[in-house]
Amino acid sequence: MSLNKLLIFFKENQHDVVDYWILDEKIKWIKVCNRKGGDIYMINIFSYNISLDGAEDIHYKTNRFLLYETDNPTMEMREVYTGLTQISKEVKNKFILVGGNEVCESENTWYKAHNLPKLNCYSLYMVIDLEWFYENVYVISHEIKRHQTNACLKICEFVQSALGDVNTFLKEDEQIKKCITKLMSKFQHNRKNLARSQQLYTTVCKDCSQTSLSLQKVDEHIHPNDMNFRSAVNRQYMRKKLTDKMDKLEDVKIGTISNICYFSGMKWNYLVQSMLLASRLVNLMKSIITSTKDAERL
């Protein structure tokens, strides 16, 4: 399978390529944006041994991130991944965690990316195999949303439950509760912005398809006997008008994909940061309660 054929298949099935993730000079994941729902996710093509050769890549300017394996992730990254996978089976089985320049594929599989910034920012991406993508391409938007919603819901439930425990445990100290509440508020804000961007993206994609069909009709062969100077001028005018519109729509689409990536990343980041703080508080409370019980037995 060539990269060109794969990219054509993505395009024909309503997907835009966002970036590539490279391991050992082969493409491991392709991040895509679904035009029907505006969802961002990864497609695993590593077993196909496809390299990102500029000569055949029609999206040569698309971002790419270079991965290398590591067995030495940061303690906080381990803590975040352990917390997430204990809360949600979806995260453990179907998502990768990206934190700064670190990437966790599973409990024992870690990567670092040469060209990702070392920022204290986390994001989750659902990963699907190319075979599954082929078999489920017509229902993929529904399946992606279902798993993302389930993972998000589980983490939200954990944070809200932890807030209740913290409120009981620390009646005199509101600072920690306010911090978690603020993070969750930012999570909700970015989730709403993501939904708006996804709605705009799907609308623009539909408009692109309609404009493309209109262009095809204008470019359809007309018999010379039916062509005169006026109709030729009108055809040329309509073609330019539609071409200009298509160019503007493509610019809007590119900007909207960028917004979707940003708000999706921020949504997960604030939710994961809330989970991390809540998890640490829950573990601290358990430790204090256990130590208290041990002391009472003395």
N, C-alpha and C positions, 0 to 999 in steps of 0.2 A: 504494500500500500504506500502510495506517495503522499507527501504532505499536501500537495495541490488538490488531489482528489478528496482528501479528508476535509480541507477547508471549503471546497465546493459543496460537499455534503452538509457541513454545518450551515452554510449560507442558505441552501435550499430548504433546510429544516428550521429556519427562523432562529439562528444563533449567530451572535457576533463574537469574534475572538478578542479577548481583553489582553492576555499576556501568556508567555510560555515559561515553564519551570524546567530547567535543564539539569540532568544528572549524568555524569560520564559521557558528555557530548551527545546524549540522546534526550529527546523530549519525554519527560516523565508525566507532567500534567499540562493540560491546556485549560486556562481559565476562560470561561465563556459567559455571555449574558444572553438569556432567553428572551426573545422579542415578544413572546406571548404574555410573559408575566414579569419580566424585568429582574428575574432571579440570577444571582451570581453563583457559579459552582465550578468545580474542577472535573475534567475528564481525564482518566488515566489511560495513556497510550504507550506506556513504557515497554510493554512486551512486544510491541511492533517494531522496535529499534529504528525509529524515525529520527533523523538528525535535522537540526534547523539550519539548512543550507540556504544562504542568502540568494543563490541563483534560482532556487525553486520556490522560495517562500514569497508569495504574493503580498504578504503582510510583513515585509522585511523590517519596517520601522516599529512593529509591535514590540512592547517591552518584553524582556526576557530576564529571568533570575537564575543565577548559576548556583546549584546546590552541591554541597559535599557532605559526606556522612561524618558524624561525630558521635562519640560515646561520652561526651562531657557537657551536657546541657546545664544551664544555670539551675540553682536550687529552686528559684521562684518559678521557672518554667515547668520543672517537675511537679512542684506544688500545685500550680494551676491545672496542669493536665490531669493529675491524680484526682483533684477536687471535681473537675468536670466529668470525668469518666465514672466516678462514684455516684454522681447525681443522675447522669443520663446515659442510657445504653446506646442511644443514637450517636452521641458524640464519640463513644468508644469504638463503635462499629462502622460508622459512615462518614466521619469528619476528620479533617486534619486541623491542627492548631498552629497558627502563625503568631509568634510573639517577638516583635523586633526583627532581628535577623535570624531567629531560630524557628525551625519547623519541626513539629512532632507528628509523625504518621501513625505511630503506635507506641505502646509502652516501651518497646525496645528498639525503635527506629527513629533516630533523630538526625536532623540536617541543620546546617547553617548555610545562609545565602550570602555570597560575596558582596552583592550589590543591593542589599536591603539595609536600611538604616537601623541602628541599635536603639530603637525607641521603645519606651515602656507602653506598648500598645498591642492589644491582642485581637485576633480575628479567627473565626471558625469558617471553614469551607467544606461543604459536602463534596465527597469524591465519588464518582461513578465510573465503572469500567466502560470502555468503548463498546464492548459486546452488549452490555445492558442498555447503553444509549441507543444502539441500533434497534434492539428489540422493543424498546419502550418509548421511542421518539415521539409518538403521538399522545402519550399520557405523561410525559416527563415533567411538565410544569406542575401538574397536580401532585406527583410523587415527591418532587423536590420540596414544594411548599409544605406537604404533610410532615416530612421528616424535620425540616427546619422549624416548623411550628412546635412539634413535639419536644425538640431539644430546648428551644427557647422557653417553653412552658415549664419544663422540669426545673430549669435553672431559676426562673422567676419564682416558682413555688418554694424552692429552697431558700432563696434570699428573703422572701416575705416571712417564711417560718422562722428564720434566724432573727429577723427584726423583732418578732414577738418575744423570742427567748431573751434577746438583749434588753428589751424594754423591762422585762421582769427582773433580770439579773442586775441591771444597772439603773435602778430607779432614779438615782441622784445625778447621773451623767447622761446628758442628751447629745453630747458632741458626736459620739460614734454613730448613734442612730441618725442624726442629721446628715452625717457624711454619706451613709449608705442610701438614705432617702434622696439625697442630691444626685448621687450616681444613678439611681434608678430613674429619677426624673429626666436626666440627660439621655438615658437609654430610651425612654418613651419618646422624647423629643426627636431623637435621630430615627427611631422606628417610623414615626409619622412622616418625617422628611423623606425617608426611603420609600414609603408607600406612594407619596406624591410624585417622586422622581420616576418610580416604576410605572405609574399611570401615564405620565407624560411620555415616557419612552415607548410604551406600547401604542399610544396614540400616534406618535411620530412614525413608528414602523408601519402602521396601517396606512398612513398618509403616503409614505414612501412607496408602498406596494401599489396603491391606487394611481399615483403619479407615474410610476414605471409602466403600468398598463396603458395609461393615456399616451405615453411616449411611443409605446409599441404600435398603438393604433395610428398615430400620426406618421410613423415610419413605414406603415404597411404599403406594399407596392400598389400603385395606382396606374391603371392603363393610360398610355400616352394620349389616347383619344379623349379621355376624361380630364386631362390636365390642361389648364390654361394659365396665363400669367397671374391673374388674380388669385387663383387657388394655390399656385406655387408660393406666392408671397405670403398668403395666409398660413400655409403649412409651415413655412420657415419661421414666421412670427410665433406660431403656437409652439413649435419645437423649442425655440429659444426661451420662451416663457416657462415651459415645463422643465427644461434643463436647468434654468436658474433656480426654479423652485426646488428641484431635486438636490442641487448643490447646497441650498440653505437648510433643507431638511437633514442632509447628511451631517452638516456642521452641528445642528441642534442635537442630533442623535449621539454624536461623539461626546459632546458636552454633557449630555444626560447620562451616558454610560459612566463617565467620570464621577458624576454626582452619586450614581447608584453605588459604585465601588466605595466612595468615601463614606456615605451614610450607612452602608452595610457594615463596613469596617468599624465605624464609630458605635453603631448599635451593639455589635458583639463585644467591642472593647469595654464599654461602660457596664454591660451585663457581666462580663467576666471579672472586671475589677470589683464589682459588687459581690460576686460570688467569692472571690478570693478573700476580701475583708470579712465577709460573713462566716466563711469557713474557718478562718483563723480565730474569730471570736467564739464560735461553737467549740472548737478544739480547746481553746483556753478555758472556757467555762467547764468543759468536761474534766480537764486537768485539775482545776481548782476544786470541783465537787469531789473528785476521787481523792485528792490530797486531804480534803476536810474529813471525809469518811474514814480514811486511814488514820488520821490524827485522833478521831473520836474513839477509835478502838484501843488506843494506847492506855 
